[in-house]
């Protein structure tokens, strides 16, 4: 059995005490460092982590969804709308575009600011999805927007604040206009008896819809798929079956399923009664490297038509 002297025992005890104290100090320092890192991270965030979650494609859409920063310099209306959709990953269906919408510049410079009232925790105030859309469309009181499935239309002339009701998963934003039914035969509201697609890229699904619409308008004509812009080719939809749905409703469903795209009518309102060579509409995927070029192509397609006078008020639906 090992025997230690009293002096040796005292020395060992002192060393053990020093080691224990060192361990305690290390734990305190480590905890303080971790806390400091957490505080620094929170200071970098514009708001609390719970209220500042980044919106993901497919999340429910609320008119009150906050926009923490929106910087738009001189884009046209369609460019501004799609910038909001791209930034928030919100699918859109733009059913009406006139020449002003592709020519008039829109500038928005918004950032949310921190407000503190007494003992109330600081919070952020600033633009929401509703105020952004209403501001962008404010140049024409006939423009409206709504979330699919709602009855209320939110337009620049509305005095009531938009509700904060959260909508079903994947609902697209619909951009429309009171004159959208002029002329009476608007092919976007043509109902197809039946339309089916397999699982395929959204651009292919859109092209299949165009072929089906042409076949319904010209019974007996031979349907040819032809060439079409392939898009990214990685955003798939389907298989889907539609019965007695309008073309616009089918397009809404396609972009809602894809979750990160928009469809845009690309002819002026006076020629929505025909299928032009460039196509009646265009799918724009938010993650497409050619996103800006697609917006410019829509502008060119609309401006290639000579301007004609249109009635002040389109027929009611």
Sine and cosine of phi, psi and omega as CSV:
sin_phi,cos_phi,sin_psi,cos_psi,sin_omega,cos_omega
0.00,0.00,0.73,-0.68,-0.06,-1.00
-0.98,0.18,0.78,-0.63,0.01,-1.00
-0.93,-0.37,0.73,-0.69,0.00,-1.00
-0.90,-0.43,0.57,-0.82,0.03,-1.00
-0.97,0.26,0.27,-0.96,0.00,-1.00
-0.88,0.48,-0.64,0.77,0.00,-1.00
-0.89,0.46,-0.67,0.74,0.02,-1.00
-0.90,0.44,-0.68,0.74,0.01,-1.00
-0.87,0.49,-0.68,0.73,0.01,-1.00
-0.89,0.45,-0.64,0.77,0.00,-1.00
-0.91,0.42,-0.68,0.74,0.03,-1.00
-0.90,0.44,-0.63,0.77,-0.01,-1.00
-0.90,0.44,-0.65,0.76,0.02,-1.00
-0.89,0.45,-0.68,0.73,0.02,-1.00
-0.89,0.45,-0.66,0.75,0.02,-1.00
-0.89,0.46,-0.63,0.78,0.03,-1.00
-0.90,0.43,-0.66,0.75,0.02,-1.00
-0.90,0.44,-0.68,0.73,0.02,-1.00
-0.89,0.46,-0.67,0.75,0.00,-1.00
-0.89,0.45,-0.69,0.72,0.01,-1.00
-0.89,0.46,-0.65,0.76,0.04,-1.00
-0.87,0.49,-0.66,0.75,0.02,-1.00
-0.89,0.46,-0.66,0.75,0.02,-1.00
-0.89,0.45,-0.70,0.72,0.01,-1.00
-0.88,0.47,-0.65,0.76,0.04,-1.00
-0.89,0.46,-0.67,0.74,0.02,-1.00
-0.88,0.48,-0.68,0.73,-0.01,-1.00
-0.90,0.44,-0.71,0.70,-0.01,-1.00
-0.90,0.44,-0.66,0.75,0.01,-1.00
-0.89,0.46,-0.69,0.72,0.01,-1.00
-0.90,0.43,-0.66,0.75,0.02,-1.00
-0.90,0.44,-0.64,0.77,0.03,-1.00
-0.89,0.46,-0.70,0.71,0.00,-1.00
-0.89,0.45,-0.65,0.76,0.02,-1.00
-0.91,0.42,-0.65,0.76,0.03,-1.00
-0.89,0.46,-0.63,0.77,0.04,-1.00
-0.90,0.44,-0.67,0.74,0.00,-1.00
-0.90,0.44,-0.67,0.74,0.02,-1.00
-0.90,0.44,-0.67,0.74,0.02,-1.00
-0.89,0.45,-0.63,0.77,0.02,-1.00
-0.90,0.44,-0.69,0.73,0.01,-1.00
-0.90,0.44,-0.56,0.83,0.01,-1.00
-0.92,0.40,-0.46,0.89,0.02,-1.00
-0.98,0.22,-0.42,0.91,-0.03,-1.00
-0.98,0.20,0.60,-0.80,-0.03,-1.00
-0.96,0.29,-0.17,0.98,0.01,-1.00
-0.29,-0.96,-0.14,-0.99,0.03,-1.00
-0.92,0.40,0.48,-0.88,-0.06,-1.00
-0.89,0.46,-0.51,0.86,-0.03,-1.00
-0.94,0.34,-0.59,0.80,-0.08,-1.00
-1.00,-0.04,-0.07,1.00,-0.11,-0.99
-0.87,-0.49,0.43,0.90,0.02,-1.00
-0.89,0.46,0.72,-0.70,0.02,-1.00
-0.95,0.31,0.73,-0.68,-0.02,-1.00
-0.95,0.33,0.71,-0.71,0.00,-1.00
-0.96,-0.29,0.47,-0.88,0.04,-1.00
-0.81,0.59,0.75,-0.66,0.03,-1.00
1.00,-0.08,-0.18,0.98,0.06,-1.00
-0.91,0.42,0.48,-0.88,0.05,-1.00
-0.84,0.54,0.48,-0.88,-0.07,-1.00
-0.95,-0.32,0.74,-0.67,0.08,-1.00
-0.83,-0.56,0.67,-0.74,0.07,-1.00
-0.85,0.53,-0.44,0.90,-0.03,-1.00
-1.00,0.01,0.15,0.99,0.00,-1.00
-0.87,0.49,0.79,-0.61,-0.10,-0.99
-0.97,0.26,0.61,-0.80,0.14,-0.99
-0.94,-0.34,0.93,-0.36,-0.13,-0.99
-0.99,0.15,-0.34,0.94,0.08,-1.00
-0.31,-0.95,0.76,-0.65,0.04,-1.00
-0.61,-0.79,0.92,-0.39,-0.02,-1.00
-0.85,-0.53,0.95,-0.32,0.00,-1.00
-0.81,-0.59,0.83,-0.56,-0.04,-1.00
-0.86,-0.50,0.98,-0.22,0.18,-0.98
0.94,0.35,0.29,0.96,0.08,-1.00
-0.96,0.26,0.40,-0.92,0.13,-0.99
-0.97,0.22,0.05,-1.00,-0.10,-1.00
-0.87,0.49,-0.71,0.70,-0.01,-1.00
-0.90,0.44,-0.63,0.78,0.03,-1.00
-0.90,0.43,-0.64,0.77,0.02,-1.00
-0.92,0.40,-0.69,0.72,0.01,-1.00
-0.88,0.48,-0.72,0.69,-0.05,-1.00
-0.95,0.31,-0.44,0.90,0.10,-0.99
-0.90,0.43,-0.67,0.74,0.07,-1.00
-0.89,0.46,-0.72,0.69,0.01,-1.00
-0.87,0.49,-0.66,0.75,0.00,-1.00
-0.93,0.38,-0.66,0.75,-0.05,-1.00
-0.92,0.39,-0.61,0.80,-0.06,-1.00
-0.98,-0.20,0.04,1.00,-0.02,-1.00
0.84,0.54,0.75,0.66,-0.03,-1.00
-0.94,-0.35,0.86,-0.52,0.07,-1.00
-0.92,0.40,0.56,-0.83,-0.02,-1.00
-0.71,-0.70,0.48,-0.88,0.16,-0.99
-0.79,-0.61,0.95,-0.30,-0.05,-1.00
-0.98,-0.17,0.97,-0.24,-0.16,-0.99
-1.00,-0.01,-0.18,0.98,-0.08,-1.00
-0.54,-0.84,0.78,-0.63,0.12,-0.99
-0.63,-0.78,0.79,-0.62,0.10,-0.99
-0.96,-0.29,-0.05,-1.00,-0.07,-1.00
-0.92,0.39,-0.57,0.83,0.04,-1.00
-0.89,0.46,-0.58,0.82,-0.05,-1.00
-0.91,0.41,-0.39,0.92,0.00,-1.00
-0.96,-0.29,0.05,1.00,-0.02,-1.00
-0.85,-0.53,-0.64,0.77,-0.05,-1.00
-0.95,0.32,0.78,-0.63,0.00,-1.00
-0.97,0.24,0.54,-0.84,0.06,-1.00
-0.84,-0.55,0.75,-0.66,0.05,-1.00
-0.81,-0.59,0.78,-0.63,0.01,-1.00
-0.69,-0.72,0.77,-0.64,0.07,-1.00
-0.73,-0.68,1.00,-0.07,-0.07,-1.00
-0.83,-0.56,0.68,-0.74,0.16,-0.99
-0.61,-0.79,0.63,-0.78,0.01,-1.00
-0.98,0.20,0.59,-0.81,-0.04,-1.00
-0.88,-0.47,0.46,-0.89,-0.01,-1.00
-1.00,0.10,0.75,-0.66,0.07,-1.00
-0.88,-0.48,0.61,-0.79,0.04,-1.00
-0.73,-0.68,0.81,-0.59,0.00,-1.00
-0.85,-0.53,0.95,-0.30,0.05,-1.00
0.83,0.56,-0.79,-0.61,-0.02,-1.00
-1.00,-0.01,0.00,1.00,0.01,-1.00
-0.94,0.34,0.73,-0.68,0.02,-1.00
-0.82,0.57,0.57,-0.82,-0.02,-1.00
-0.87,0.50,0.57,-0.82,0.00,-1.00
-0.60,-0.80,0.20,-0.98,-0.06,-1.00
-0.95,-0.30,0.67,-0.74,0.06,-1.00
-0.83,-0.56,0.53,-0.85,-0.03,-1.00
0.32,-0.95,-0.27,-0.96,-0.11,-0.99
-0.93,0.37,0.47,-0.89,0.10,-1.00
-0.88,-0.48,0.08,-1.00,0.08,-1.00
-0.83,0.56,-0.67,0.74,-0.03,-1.00
-0.89,0.45,-0.74,0.67,-0.03,-1.00
-0.93,0.37,-0.54,0.84,0.02,-1.00
-0.91,0.41,-0.75,0.66,-0.01,-1.00
-0.90,0.44,-0.68,0.74,-0.01,-1.00
-0.90,0.44,-0.63,0.77,0.01,-1.00
-0.92,0.40,-0.69,0.72,-0.04,-1.00
-0.90,0.44,-0.58,0.82,-0.05,-1.00
-1.00,-0.06,0.11,0.99,-0.17,-0.99
-0.94,0.34,-0.24,0.97,-0.05,-1.00
-0.95,0.32,-0.27,0.96,-0.01,-1.00
-0.68,-0.74,0.92,-0.40,-0.07,-1.00
-0.91,0.41,-0.24,0.97,0.00,-1.00
-0.98,0.18,-0.27,0.96,0.01,-1.00
-0.97,0.26,0.63,-0.78,0.07,-1.00
-0.69,-0.72,0.31,-0.95,0.14,-0.99
-0.64,-0.77,0.51,-0.86,0.08,-1.00
-0.43,-0.90,0.29,-0.96,0.06,-1.00
-0.99,-0.11,0.76,-0.65,-0.10,-0.99
-0.78,0.63,0.74,-0.67,0.01,-1.00
0.98,-0.19,-0.14,0.99,0.02,-1.00
-0.99,-0.12,0.30,-0.96,0.04,-1.00
-0.99,-0.14,-0.61,0.79,-0.04,-1.00
-0.95,0.32,0.71,-0.71,0.10,-0.99
-0.97,-0.23,0.72,-0.70,0.00,-1.00
-0.97,-0.23,0.92,-0.40,0.00,-1.00
-0.79,-0.61,0.17,-0.99,-0.04,-1.00
-0.86,0.51,-0.44,0.90,-0.03,-1.00
-1.00,0.07,-0.10,0.99,-0.03,-1.00
-0.95,0.30,0.71,-0.71,0.02,-1.00
-1.00,-0.08,-0.38,0.93,-0.03,-1.00
-0.98,0.19,0.55,-0.83,0.05,-1.00
-0.95,0.31,0.65,-0.76,0.03,-1.00
-0.88,0.47,0.55,-0.84,0.03,-1.00
-0.95,0.31,0.30,-0.96,-0.01,-1.00
-0.97,-0.26,0.36,0.93,-0.03,-1.00
-0.93,0.38,0.77,-0.64,0.02,-1.00
-0.99,0.16,0.71,-0.70,-0.10,-1.00
-0.99,-0.11,0.23,-0.97,-0.05,-1.00
-0.87,0.49,0.36,-0.93,-0.02,-1.00
-0.77,0.64,0.81,-0.58,0.16,-0.99
0.98,0.18,0.17,0.99,-0.03,-1.00
-0.90,0.45,0.76,-0.65,0.03,-1.00
-1.00,0.09,0.41,-0.91,0.16,-0.99
-0.99,0.15,0.77,-0.64,0.04,-1.00
-0.97,-0.23,0.82,-0.57,0.09,-1.00
-0.97,-0.26,0.83,-0.56,-0.09,-1.00
-0.65,-0.76,-0.01,-1.00,-0.02,-1.00
-0.51,-0.86,0.56,-0.83,-0.01,-1.00
-0.88,0.48,-0.30,0.95,-0.01,-1.00
-0.99,-0.16,0.15,0.99,-0.15,-0.99
-0.91,0.41,-0.28,0.96,-0.01,-1.00
-1.00,-0.03,0.17,0.99,0.06,-1.00
-0.98,-0.22,0.82,-0.57,0.01,1.00
-0.96,0.27,0.06,-1.00,-0.09,-1.00
-0.85,0.53,-0.58,0.82,-0.08,-1.00
-1.00,-0.06,0.99,0.15,0.02,-1.00
-1.00,-0.08,0.92,-0.40,-0.10,-1.00
-0.92,0.40,-0.31,0.95,0.07,-1.00
-0.91,0.41,-0.36,0.93,0.01,-1.00
-0.96,-0.27,0.24,0.97,0.09,-1.00
-0.95,0.30,0.72,-0.69,-0.01,-1.00
-0.99,-0.12,0.80,-0.60,0.07,-1.00
-1.00,-0.05,0.74,-0.67,-0.01,-1.00
-0.85,0.53,-0.68,0.74,0.03,-1.00
-0.39,-0.92,0.66,-0.76,0.05,-1.00
-0.58,-0.81,0.77,-0.64,-0.02,-1.00
-0.76,-0.64,0.55,-0.83,0.13,-0.99
-0.69,-0.73,0.55,-0.84,0.15,-0.99
-0.99,0.15,-0.03,-1.00,0.12,-0.99
-0.93,0.36,0.86,-0.51,-0.11,-0.99
-0.34,-0.94,0.23,-0.97,0.09,-1.00
-0.87,0.49,0.50,-0.87,-0.08,-1.00
-0.89,0.46,-0.53,0.85,0.04,-1.00
-0.91,0.42,-0.63,0.78,0.05,-1.00
-0.92,0.38,-0.65,0.76,0.04,-1.00
-0.87,0.50,-0.66,0.75,0.03,-1.00
-0.90,0.45,-0.66,0.75,0.00,-1.00
-0.92,0.38,-0.62,0.79,0.07,-1.00
-0.88,0.48,-0.61,0.80,0.03,-1.00
-0.91,0.42,-0.65,0.76,0.02,-1.00
-0.89,0.45,-0.65,0.76,0.03,-1.00
-0.91,0.42,-0.67,0.74,0.00,-1.00
-0.91,0.42,-0.63,0.78,0.03,-1.00
-0.91,0.42,-0.69,0.73,0.02,-1.00
-0.89,0.46,-0.64,0.77,0.03,-1.00
-0.91,0.41,-0.61,0.79,0.01,-1.00
-0.94,0.35,-0.54,0.84,0.02,-1.00
-0.98,0.22,-0.46,0.89,-0.03,-1.00
-0.78,-0.63,0.97,0.26,-0.03,-1.00
-0.85,0.53,0.66,-0.75,0.01,-1.00
1.00,-0.01,-0.29,0.96,0.03,-1.00
-0.96,0.29,0.58,-0.82,-0.01,-1.00
-0.96,0.27,0.82,-0.58,-0.02,-1.00
-0.99,0.13,0.78,-0.63,0.03,-1.00
-0.81,-0.58,0.80,-0.60,-0.03,-1.00
-0.91,0.41,-0.70,0.71,0.03,-1.00
0.92,0.40,-0.17,-0.98,-0.01,-1.00
-1.00,-0.02,0.46,-0.89,0.08,-1.00
-0.43,-0.90,0.36,-0.93,0.01,-1.00
-0.91,0.41,0.84,-0.55,-0.12,-0.99
-0.97,0.23,-0.24,0.97,-0.07,-1.00
0.91,0.41,-0.44,-0.90,0.01,-1.00
-0.97,0.24,-0.43,0.90,0.00,-1.00
0.97,0.24,-0.01,1.00,-0.07,-1.00
-0.95,-0.32,-0.17,0.99,-0.02,-1.00
-0.99,-0.15,0.97,-0.22,-0.14,-0.99
-0.99,-0.15,0.52,-0.85,0.12,-0.99
-0.72,-0.69,0.29,-0.96,0.05,-1.00
1.00,-0.03,0.04,-1.00,-0.03,1.00
-0.94,0.35,0.56,-0.83,-0.05,-1.00
-0.64,-0.77,0.53,-0.85,0.08,-1.00
-0.77,-0.64,0.76,-0.65,0.02,-1.00
-0.86,-0.51,0.63,-0.77,0.07,-1.00
-0.76,-0.65,0.84,-0.54,0.03,-1.00
0.85,0.52,0.61,0.79,0.07,-1.00
-0.98,-0.18,0.50,-0.87,0.09,-1.00
-0.97,0.23,0.33,-0.94,0.03,-1.00
-0.86,0.51,-0.69,0.73,-0.01,-1.00
-0.89,0.45,-0.65,0.76,0.01,-1.00
-0.91,0.42,-0.62,0.78,0.03,-1.00
-0.90,0.43,-0.69,0.73,0.02,-1.00
-0.90,0.44,-0.64,0.77,0.07,-1.00
-0.84,0.54,-0.70,0.72,-0.02,-1.00
-0.91,0.41,-0.64,0.77,-0.01,-1.00
-0.88,0.47,-0.74,0.67,-0.02,-1.00
-0.95,0.32,-0.48,0.88,0.06,-1.00
-0.93,0.37,-0.63,0.78,0.04,-1.00
-0.94,0.35,-0.61,0.79,0.00,-1.00
-0.95,0.31,-0.54,0.84,0.16,-0.99
0.98,0.21,-0.19,0.98,-0.08,-1.00
-0.59,-0.80,0.74,0.67,-0.06,-1.00
-0.43,-0.90,0.17,-0.98,0.06,-1.00
-0.68,-0.73,0.40,-0.92,0.20,-0.98
-0.89,-0.45,0.58,-0.81,-0.14,-0.99
-0.69,-0.73,0.79,-0.61,0.14,-0.99
-0.92,0.40,0.66,-0.76,-0.09,-1.00
-0.81,-0.59,0.51,0.86,0.16,-0.99
-0.71,-0.70,0.43,-0.90,0.05,-1.00
-0.92,0.38,0.33,-0.95,-0.14,-0.99
-0.88,0.48,-0.41,0.91,-0.05,-1.00
-0.98,0.22,-0.11,0.99,-0.01,-1.00
-0.83,-0.56,0.42,0.91,0.04,-1.00
-0.99,0.16,0.15,0.99,0.03,-1.00
-0.99,-0.13,0.22,0.98,-0.03,-1.00
-0.54,-0.84,0.27,-0.96,0.05,-1.00
-0.98,-0.19,0.97,-0.24,-0.02,-1.00
-0.97,0.23,0.31,-0.95,-0.01,-1.00
-0.85,0.53,-0.57,0.82,-0.03,-1.00
-0.98,0.17,-0.12,0.99,-0.01,-1.00
0.99,-0.17,0.55,-0.83,-0.01,-1.00
-0.97,0.25,-0.49,0.87,-0.02,-1.00
-0.64,-0.77,0.13,-0.99,0.02,-1.00
-0.62,-0.79,0.68,-0.74,0.14,-0.99
-1.00,0.04,0.75,-0.66,0.05,-1.00
-0.84,-0.55,0.93,-0.37,0.03,-1.00
-1.00,0.07,0.73,-0.68,-0.08,-1.00
-0.91,0.41,-0.46,0.89,-0.02,-1.00
-0.99,-0.11,0.21,0.98,0.03,-1.00
-0.97,0.23,0.80,-0.60,0.06,-1.00
-0.84,0.54,-0.40,0.91,0.00,-1.00
-1.00,-0.06,0.45,0.89,-0.03,-1.00
-0.83,0.56,-0.78,0.63,-0.03,-1.00
-0.91,0.40,-0.61,0.79,0.02,-1.00
-0.91,0.41,-0.56,0.83,0.02,-1.00
-0.91,0.42,-0.66,0.75,0.04,-1.00
-0.90,0.44,-0.66,0.75,0.03,-1.00
-0.91,0.41,-0.57,0.82,0.02,-1.00
-0.91,0.41,-0.64,0.77,0.05,-1.00
-0.87,0.49,-0.70,0.71,0.02,-1.00
-0.85,0.52,-0.73,0.68,-0.01,-1.00
-0.89,0.45,-0.64,0.77,-0.01,-1.00
-0.90,0.44,-0.64,0.77,-0.02,-1.00
-0.95,0.32,-0.64,0.77,-0.07,-1.00
-0.98,0.20,-0.18,0.98,0.01,-1.00
-0.96,0.28,-0.27,0.96,0.01,-1.00
-1.00,0.01,0.68,-0.73,0.04,-1.00
-0.91,0.40,0.61,-0.79,-0.03,-1.00
-0.97,0.23,0.72,-0.70,0.06,-1.00
-0.78,-0.63,0.36,-0.93,0.02,-1.00
-0.94,0.33,0.62,-0.78,0.05,-1.00
-0.84,-0.55,0.44,-0.90,0.02,-1.00
-0.88,0.48,0.51,-0.86,-0.05,-1.00
-0.89,0.45,-0.55,0.83,0.00,-1.00
-0.76,-0.66,0.86,-0.52,0.03,-1.00
-0.95,0.32,0.35,-0.94,0.01,-1.00
-0.89,0.46,0.55,-0.84,-0.01,-1.00
-0.96,0.28,0.40,-0.92,-0.02,-1.00
-0.98,0.17,0.00,0.00,0.00,0.00
